[in-house]
Amino acid sequence: MIIRFTARLAFCCATAVAAGALGLLPASTAQAEPTPRPASADASPLHRPGTHVGPLNGAPDLPEDVSALSWLVADAGTGDVLAAHDAHRRLPPASTIKTLFALTALPHLADAPPHLVTEEELEGVGEGSSLVGIAPGRTYTLDDLWRGVFLSSGNDAVRVLAEMNGGWEATAEQMQAKARALGAFDTNVVSPDGYDEPGQVSSAFDLAVFGRAGLTDRQFASYASTVDAPFPGGTRDDGSPTWTYGIRNTNRLLTGADGVERYPGIIGVKNGYTSHAGNTLVAAARRDGRTLVVTVMNPQSGGGHAVYEEARSLLDWGFDAAGRVEPVGSLEPPAVQKAPSAVQKAPPAGPGPVTRAAVPPARAAAVSEEAGTGIAYAWMGAFVGASVVSAALILRLRRRHRPKAGS
């Protein structure tokens, strides 16, 4: 009896040590997959595929000319989703992800002084990117840089602003945290400028959330609705231009350019295009004191202007359907918010510009990961060592008290 009890005790000790060691592993080691969205977010019927609408008596029919892979129309004031098609389908967002970039970086850089651009800040601009024409060695004001983002969809402007915000990787982490805080769980940020990268996705639902949130920010709304502006071609040390050239918003629903009729009451927001994403658009318009936000992702017919005409049809339908449809969902964040562990590592949002620490943010993140890995290996070593000691104790006890033959 003593032999069995001691062996079991030793085995239990080894198990307890193992369990304790595994329980104390860092979250990044114990959990490789991101935390799933809250159950309250999954409860929406919008998570089911297909088209969703709740017509009441006299409700207009949905437009038949919408070919987009995913779309959504919502009331920006209440957050009510009036209708949607595959709203949570994860697709590449192209430059519409710049809405999330602006939501994230605008508050951090509110008081930033004019910035002298370096060659290093522009090195990562992807081949074929849309550019506003930023040049190293020139000093730009914050307004210039943000107009470069919203009007020209300039990836060069995004690169510079991201560096001012703490770095490319740190900004992507902050954007991911901002998305989760807004209840947008379909978005995965890899490249803050929307350049095609493996794994970079968003959804019609999430982009509508970002567009709606942007409309509540005075600066965001101002930049998003600007049709054209002068941009410095040469600058002095204080950022004042020595000469300028004109830039024009690439959102044709806002400008009425290239044969696309300007939409009445249009506020703007953001369009995008890449060969992988196709045409994407977040658009908002106001009529009779009511504001609607629409997202259209990758129309499958109608050519390059289809994204604008399909958004037009959805806006027309949304204004006509006022009071005659039941909401099928909401853009409001779910009641239960549980952010993924990756979000917890993101830098906290705060007023004023982000100052650079002695250790660059990207390196700091790498150091943190290395430290976590070291702790994990240390606990794994403790587990293995305890198991070996316990096994040796069991064998020793069994040999000492082994019954003799014939007894």
N, C-alpha and C positions, 0 to 999 in steps of 0.2 A: 504494500500500500504506500509506503514511504517513497519507494522508487517511482511509482506512477505519479504520485502527487508532485514530487520534485520535478519530474520531467515536464509535466503539464505546466507547472509554475514557470519553468525556464522558457517553455514555448510561448506562454502568455506574455512573459516579459519581452521576448523578442518581437512578438506581434505588436505589443504596445509601443515599443520603441519605433518600429517601422511606421505604425500609424501616426505617431507623433511627428516623426520626421517628414512624412508625406504631407501631413496637415500644415506644417510650417513652411512648405515650399513657397516661393514667391508666386503671386497670382499669375504672372506671365508664363511661368513654367507649368503650373498645375492646370492652366486653362488656355489652350492654344486658340480655340475658336472664340469669336466675339460673342458677348452675351446677347441672346435673342431679344427682339423687341418685347416690350411689356405685353401681357395678355390683353390688356385693355385696348392696345393698338391693333391687335389681331382681330378683335371682335367686330370691326367695321366690315360691312358687306363689300367695301371697295377692295378687300383683299381677295375676293373671288374674281376669276377672270370674266371678261365680257363687258357689256355696256350696262350701266346702272343709271336709272332715272326713276323718279317717283311722281308721275303725272297725276294731277287732279283734274276736275272738270274744266274743260276749256284750255287745257295746256297745249302749247304748240308742239308739233312733232320735231324731233331732233333733226338737224340737217343731214341730208343723205350724202353730201359731197365730202365728208371727212374721212380721209384714208389713212390718217396717222396711226402708227403702231400703238400709240398711247396718247390720251388727251384728258383734260379735266377743265371744268368751268365752275367757279365758286364765287360766292359773295365775299368780297374782301373785308367788309365791315363786320359781319357776323362769323365768318369762317365757314358758313354752310356750303357744302359741296352740292351743287344743283344737278350735275350729271358728270359721268366719267366713263372712260373706256380703258380697261387694263391699267388703272391708275397707279398701281404699285409694281408694274413691270419694270425691271431694272435694265436701263439702257444707257449708252454713253451720252452725256449731256452736252458735249462741245462747250462753247463759250457761255452757255447759260449758267454754268457753275460759277461764273464770275459774280453772280448775285450773292452766292454764299461767301465768296472771297471778300466782297465789299462789306457785307454784314459783319464779318469777322474783323477785318483790319481797320475799317473806318473809325471805330471808337478808340482804338489803340493809337492811331496816328493823328488824332484831332488837333494836337498842338505842335505837330512836327514842323520844323523850320525848312526853308528851301534846301534841297538835297543835291549834292554834287555826285553825279553818276560816274561809276568806275567801269572799266572794261570787264572786270570779274563779275559784276552784277548782271551783265548781259550775255555771259558765255553760255548759259543753259537754254537760251531761247531756241525752241524747236524749229527744224527746217520747215519752210512753208507757212510759218506762223503769220497771223495778221499783226501788223506793226503800226505804231503811230509815228515812229521816226525819232526815237530817243537816241542821243549820241553820247558816248563817254566823254568826260571832260566838261560837260555842260551842267549848269545848275537849274533845277526845275522846282517850281512851287508844287505844293500838294494838289491844288486845283488843277494844274496842268496835267499831272500824272493821273488823277482820277478821271479827267475828261478823256485822256488817252485810253483808259480802260473802258468807259461806258460808250463813247462815241465811235472810236476806231477799233474797239475790242483788242487793243494792243497788248500782245503778250510781253512785249518789251516793258511796257508800263507796269504790268503785273509783277514781273521779275524784280524791278526796282522797289516797288512798294513792299513786296514780300521780304526783301532784304532789310528794309527799314523796319519791318514788323518783327524781326528776329531771325529771319532765315526761311528758306524754302520749305524744309522739312517741318520746322516749328510751326509755320503758317498752315501747312496741311493738317497737322495735328489739331491746331486751334479750330480750323474749319470743321473737322470731324466732330469735335466737342460741341461746337455751335449747332451743327445739324442735329445732334442727339438732344440738345437742350430744347430745340424747337419741336421735337417730336418727329423728326425726319430720320427714319431708320433704314431707308433704301439706299442712301447715299454712301459711297465709299470714295474718299478723296485721295488721289494719287498725285495729280498735277493741278495746282491751284488755278492755272490759267485755262483749263479745259482741253489742253492738248491731249490727243489720243494716247492713252497709256493702258496696258493690260490691267484689268481690275477696276478701272475708273467707271463708276456707274452712278446714276441717280434715277429718279422717276418723275412722272408728271405730277404726282402728289407732292413729293418733296420740293420740286421746283416751284410749285404754286405756293407752298409754305414760305419759301425764301422770298418770292416776289411780294407776297402779302406783308411779310415782316419788313421788307425794304421800304414799302410805301409809308410806313409809320416813322421812318427816319428822314428828317428834313433834307439832309445832304444827299442821301441815297436817291430820294425822289427827285431832287433837283437835277442831279447828274443824269438820271435815267430818262428824264423828259427833255433834255437839251438836244436841240436839232443840229445846230452847228456852232462852232467856236473857233477863234484863232489859236494856233499852237506855235510855240516858239521854235524858230529854226536856228536861232543863235541867242545866247543868254549872257548876262553879266553875272558877277559873283553873287548878287542878291536874288538871282532868279528872274529878274526883269528881262524881257526879250529885246534883242537888238533888231530882229526882224521876225515876222510870223508868216505862217501859211494857214489856210483854212482846212479844218477837218469837219466831217459831216457824219451824223449818226448812221450806222449801217442798218438800223431797224426801219425798213421801208414802210411799215404800217404807221410809223411816227412821222417820217419825212415825206411820204408820198412820192418817192423817187422810182425811177425805172418802170413806170407804168403801173405801179401799185398805188391805188387810191388811198389817201390818208384816212384813217378811221376817225369819225367824229367823236370827240371827247377822249381821245387817246392820251394816256399818261406816259406810255412807253414801257419800260423795264429792260429786257435784254433778248437779243437773238443770238444764234450760233450756227456754225457749220463746220464739220470735218467730214472727210471721206468715209470714216467709220460710223459716225453718228448720224449723218445726213443733216437735214435742216431741223433746228430746234428753236423754240420761241416761248418766252414768257411775256405776256402782254396784259396790260391793265387799261381800263377805260372807265370814265365816269359819265353818268347820265341821270338827270332828275334826282340828284343827291345820292345816287347809289353807285358804288364802285364794284366792278367785276374784275377778276383775275382769271386768265386762261393760260393753259400750257398745251402746247402741241409738239409732239416728238416724232420726227421722221415720217412725214407723209410718203405714201407709196405710189402716188400718181400726181400728175399735174405740174411737174417741173419744179424749178427752184423757187418760184413764187407761191407755190401751193401752201407753204407753211403760213403765209400771211392771209391768204384767202380762206383757209380753213379756220384760222383764229377769228377772222371777221364773221364767218358764219356762226361760230360758237358764241361770240359776243352778242350778235344780233339775237340769237335764240335766248341767251341768258337774260337780256333785258326784257324780251317779250314774255318770258316765263315767270316774271316777278309775281309772287303770290299764287302761282298756279302749279307749283311742284313742291313735293315734300323733299327735304334734304336727304341725301343718301349717305352722308358722312360729314365730317368736320375737319378743317385744317388746324383746329386747336390741338395743342399737345395732349397726349393721353393723360388720364388722371394719375396713373402710376408711372413714375419716371425712374428707370434704373439704367444708368449709363454703363457702357462696356468698360472693361479695365483699361483699354487703350485710351479712352476718354479721360479717365482719372489722371493719366500721366500728362495730359495736355496742359500747357501753361494757363493759369487763370486769367480771365478777362479783367481788364482794369483800365482806368482812365489814363490818358496821356500816352506818349510814345513808349515803345518797349526799348529799354536800354540793353546794350549787349554786355553780357558778363565776360569774365576772363576766359571761361570755357565756352566756346560757341555752342548754341542750342543743340545742333546735330551731334556734336561730340559729347555733350552732357548726356544726351539720350543714350549714346553708345556706351558711355561709362556706366550709366545706370543699369543697362542691360547686362554688361559684363559683370557688375557687382551681383546682380540677381542670379546670374548663371553660377558664379562662384559660391554663393550661399547654397544654391541647389546641390552642387557637387559635394559641398561639405556635409550636408544632411544625408545625402545618399551614402557617403562614406561612413557616417555614423550608423546608418541603418545596416549596411553590410557588415561592419565590425561587430555590432551587437548580435546580429544573427549568427556569425561565426562563433563568438564566445558562447552563446546559448547552446548551439549545437555541440560544441566541445563539452560543455557541462553535462548535457544529457548523456553523451557517450561515456563520460567518466563515471557518472552515477550508475549507469547500467552495468558497466564492467565490475564496479565495486560490489554491487549487490546482486550479481547474476546468480540464480539458483543452481545448485549442484545437480548433476545428472542423477535421476532416480528419486529425488526428494519429492 
